[in-house]
Amino acid sequence: MRQDRYFKSSSFPIVAFLFSKGEQVAGINPTDNPSKKEFSFILTPRLEELVDLYKFGERNDPELLVPVHFYEQARRELLDKLNT
């Protein structure tokens, strides 16, 4: 059985975190909920580490920290992608 090559999420906070850490969005797809979209990222070992860190990491882990201007830029770019 072939594993999925993509990490998919409709959670904007984790998507913004991954994007601000340099991961590239591979696609944006509709969901069953018309007001939500699902972001896809190509699954890599680094992406898996970041997802695990985001979900299960210690709150004071420095790798979880994102400079506010990186996060804000990522948020704006993602919103632009949603609105185009």
Helices and strands as residue ranges (DSSP letters): E 6-9, H 12-20, E 25-30, E 37-42, H 45-56, G 62-64, H 68-82
